[in-house]
Amino acid sequence: MLGYAPGEVRLADRRITTPALVSAEAVSDWPAAAVDTLNEASLAPLIALAPELVLLATGSRQRFPPPALLGLLYARGIGCEVMATDAACRTYNVLVAEDRRVVLALLFD
């Protein structure tokens, strides 16, 4: 179960304060800095996890990447929802409880 506080996400005893990819199986660092710097290469580790859905957590407010970048996910049959981090954490908890293949892609302000 994920918890959220400004500037961090908590998973059990672990505090996540830098960009990361979170799935039910693992947490890994994500070489992404901000929504406006995302590119095809930064999506590669996310795509490699083969989720059915990505929750892109963009910090304290919702920030959308370019539509063409989202299109790279959609073309592979991967859905993507862009949310502020607090909402993304709540949604992630629900989807994991439903045994959905979801990845939380965390970016921070």
Secondary structure, DSSP 8 states (H G I E B T S, - for coil): -EEEETTEEEETTEEE-S-EEE-SS-EEE-----GGG--HHHHHHHHHT--SEEEEE-TTS-----HHHHHHHHTTT-EEEEE-HHHHHHHHHHHHHTT--EEEEE---
